[in-house]
């Protein structure tokens, strides 16, 4: 089993360190390579030959292929283990990595594209930290730059029970003849939180992988982005630009700095 974080807030700061050595295997079981290729195509079109910054870059599933497509890519992450994994693949030094917190960063450089994908934004566990991140994003954007955020829509309908020990759900996330993952989730509706423990079972034994997310509704995101001076340019239901509608389970939203009147 993995070590339990000493403080609850450490789940955010230690997420990448907990997941670094299993993330590739987890990604392969969830069709991430196919989805990431679509994301890279979407982002490359916006970045062109300019500069791009990924917030929560992890081990480079998006940053490295995006850099191969043309932009000069920087990656920011708070996990030294994830960044070390990225550097092992970064033999051509296509991505410049930075160790830091996306809730409060200043790289001393401005970018044509800043992006935060695969729900990474929800790893920040308070409105204050999410708002601080957006302020930092605006400071990091060129005047004509874009900000892309990719978020899942919260599905709270499958939770059962109520009270302190209620609002829970158990899900078999993946199973084959070699491994399985079972996810235990508690929903905290007052704080818009999912508190999760993933039980990863394979031939090597058992381990738990903690995650905590603060989900954000599109209407709330609109308020937060307006506060920091961003305006919505387009919103899609997937990376292939299918419409965002009532059947959508996620959204890819593109922002720019609000023009002065």
C-alpha positions in Angstrom: 0.0 0.0 0.0 1.1 3.6 -0.6 1.8 5.9 2.3 -1.2 7.9 3.4 -0.5 11.7 3.2 0.0 13.4 6.6 -2.4 16.1 5.8 -5.5 16.2 3.6 -4.2 19.0 1.5 -1.2 16.9 0.6 -3.4 14.9 -1.7 -3.2 17.8 -4.2 0.5 18.3 -3.8 1.4 14.6 -3.8 -1.0 13.4 -6.5 1.7 13.1 -9.2 4.2 11.5 -6.9 1.6 8.8 -5.9 0.6 8.1 -9.5 3.9 8.5 -11.4 4.9 4.9 -11.6 1.5 3.5 -12.6 0.2 6.4 -14.7 1.3 5.0 -18.1 -0.4 1.7 -17.4 -3.5 3.5 -16.2 -3.6 5.7 -19.3 -3.3 2.7 -21.6 -6.3 1.0 -20.0 -8.4 4.2 -20.4 -7.8 4.9 -24.1 -5.7 8.0 -23.2 -3.4 7.7 -26.2 -6.2 8.1 -28.7 -7.8 11.0 -26.8 -4.4 12.7 -26.3 -3.7 12.6 -30.0 -7.0 14.4 -30.7 -6.1 16.9 -27.9 -2.7 17.6 -29.5 -4.2 18.2 -32.9 -6.7 20.7 -31.3 -3.9 22.5 -29.4 -1.4 22.6 -32.2 -3.9 24.4 -34.4 -4.2 27.1 -31.8 -0.5 27.4 -31.0 0.9 27.3 -34.5 4.6 28.0 -34.4 4.3 30.0 -31.2 4.9 29.2 -27.5 2.7 27.0 -25.3 2.6 26.3 -21.6 0.9 23.2 -20.1 -0.3 23.4 -16.5 -0.1 20.0 -14.8 2.0 18.5 -17.6 2.7 15.3 -15.7 5.0 12.9 -17.6 4.4 14.6 -20.9 1.6 12.7 -22.6 0.4 16.0 -24.2 3.5 18.3 -24.0 5.9 16.0 -25.9 3.8 15.3 -29.0 2.6 18.9 -29.1 6.3 20.0 -29.1 6.9 17.6 -32.0 4.1 19.3 -33.9 5.9 22.7 -33.9 5.2 24.9 -30.9 7.9 25.7 -28.3 6.4 23.9 -25.3 6.9 24.5 -21.6 5.5 22.2 -18.9 4.7 23.1 -15.3 4.0 20.4 -12.6 4.3 20.2 -8.8 5.5 16.6 -8.9 9.2 15.9 -9.2 8.6 12.3 -10.0 6.3 13.1 -12.9 8.8 15.7 -14.2 11.6 13.1 -13.9 9.5 10.7 -16.0 8.9 13.4 -18.6 12.7 14.2 -18.8 13.4 10.5 -19.4 11.4 10.8 -22.6 12.5 14.3 -23.4 15.8 13.2 -24.9 15.7 15.9 -27.7 14.9 18.6 -25.1 11.7 19.6 -26.9 9.9 20.5 -23.7 11.3 22.9 -21.1 10.1 21.8 -17.7 9.3 23.8 -14.6 8.7 22.6 -11.0 6.0 24.7 -9.5 2.4 25.1 -8.4 -0.2 26.0 -11.0 -2.2 27.7 -8.3 0.6 30.3 -8.1 3.2 30.6 -10.8 5.2 33.2 -12.7 7.7 31.9 -15.2 8.8 35.3 -16.3 7.6 34.6 -19.8 4.4 35.0 -21.8 2.9 32.4 -24.0 0.7 32.3 -27.1 -1.2 29.3 -25.7 -1.7 28.3 -22.1 -3.7 25.0 -21.5 -4.9 22.9 -18.7 -6.4 19.6 -19.8 -7.5 16.2 -18.6 -9.4 17.7 -15.6 -6.1 18.9 -14.0 -7.7 22.2 -13.0 -10.0 20.4 -10.5 -7.0 19.1 -8.5 -6.9 22.6 -6.9 -9.2 22.2 -3.9 -10.6 25.6 -3.3 -12.2 28.5 -5.2 -9.3 30.7 -4.0 -6.6 28.4 -5.5 -8.6 28.0 -8.8 -9.1 31.8 -9.0 -5.4 32.4 -8.3 -4.5 30.0 -11.1 -6.6 31.9 -13.6 -5.0 35.2 -12.5 -1.6 33.6 -13.1 -2.8 32.3 -16.5 -3.8 35.9 -17.6 -0.4 37.2 -16.5 1.3 34.4 -18.6 -0.7 35.1 -21.8 0.4 37.1 -24.7 -2.1 39.8 -25.6 -3.4 37.8 -28.5 -3.0 34.5 -26.7 -5.5 31.8 -25.9 -6.3 29.7 -22.8 -7.8 26.2 -23.2 -9.3 24.3 -20.3 -10.7 20.8 -20.6 -13.1 19.7 -17.8 -15.5 16.8 -17.2 -19.0 17.7 -16.2 -19.8 16.4 -12.6 -22.1 13.4 -12.5 -23.5 13.2 -9.0 -26.6 11.1 -9.7 -25.1 7.7 -8.9 -24.1 8.4 -5.3 -26.2 6.7 -2.6 -26.9 7.5 1.0 -26.7 10.8 2.9 -25.0 12.3 5.9 -21.4 12.0 6.9 -20.9 8.5 5.7 -23.4 8.8 2.8 -23.0 10.1 -0.8 -20.7 7.2 -1.7 -20.1 5.2 -4.8 -18.0 2.1 -5.7 -17.1 1.6 -9.3 -15.1 -1.1 -11.2 -13.0 1.2 -13.3 -11.1 -1.4 -15.2 -10.7 -5.2 -15.2 -8.8 -7.7 -17.4 -7.0 -11.0 -16.8 -3.9 -9.2 -15.5 -5.2 -6.3 -13.4 -8.2 -4.4 -12.0 -9.0 -1.1 -10.5 -11.9 -0.4 -8.1 -12.7 3.2 -7.2 -14.3 4.2 -3.9 -15.7 7.7 -4.0 -17.3 10.0 -1.5 -19.2 13.1 -2.7 -19.1 16.2 -0.6 -21.7 18.4 -2.3 -21.3 21.4 0.0 -17.7 21.8 -1.1 -18.1 20.4 -4.6 -15.6 17.7 -3.8 -14.9 14.1 -4.9 -12.7 12.2 -2.4 -11.4 9.0 -4.0 -9.3 6.0 -3.2 -8.4 3.8 -6.2 -7.6 0.2 -5.4 -5.1 -1.0 -8.0 -4.8 -4.8 -8.1 -2.2 -6.6 -10.3 0.2 -9.5 -10.1 2.5 -7.3 -7.9 -0.1 -7.0 -5.2 -2.4 -4.2 -4.0 -2.0 -0.5 -3.6 -4.2 2.5 -3.0 -4.0 5.7 -5.0 -5.6 8.8 -3.4 -7.3 11.6 -5.4 -9.3 14.6 -4.4 -11.0 16.9 -6.8 -13.0 20.1 -6.6 -15.3 20.1 -9.7 -16.4 23.2 -11.4 -19.7 23.7 -13.3 -19.5 25.6 -16.6 -21.5 28.5 -15.2 -19.1 28.8 -12.3 -16.2 28.7 -14.7 -17.8 31.6 -16.6 -17.8 33.7 -13.4 -14.3 32.9 -12.5 -12.9 33.6 -15.9 -14.8 36.9 -16.1 -13.4 38.0 -12.8 -9.8 37.6 -14.1 -10.5 39.3 -17.5 -11.0 36.3 -19.8 -13.8 35.9 -22.3 -15.1 32.7 -23.9 -14.2 32.3 -27.6 -15.6 28.8 -28.2 -16.7 25.7 -26.3 -16.9 22.2 -27.7 -18.1 18.8 -26.4 -14.9 17.0 -27.4 -11.6 17.5 -29.1 -13.1 17.0 -32.5 -15.3 20.0 -32.1 -18.6 18.3 -31.7 -21.2 20.7 -30.2 -21.4 21.2 -26.5 -25.0 20.3 -25.6 -27.1 18.6 -22.9 -25.7 15.2 -23.9 -22.1 16.3 -23.4 -20.0 14.8 -20.6 -17.1 17.2 -20.8 -16.2 20.5 -22.5 -13.1 22.0 -24.1 -13.4 25.8 -23.7 -11.1 28.4 -25.4 -10.7 31.8 -23.8 -8.8 35.0 -24.7 -8.1 38.2 -22.7 -11.1 40.4 -22.7 -10.7 43.4 -24.9 -10.8 46.9 -23.3 -13.8 49.0 -24.4 
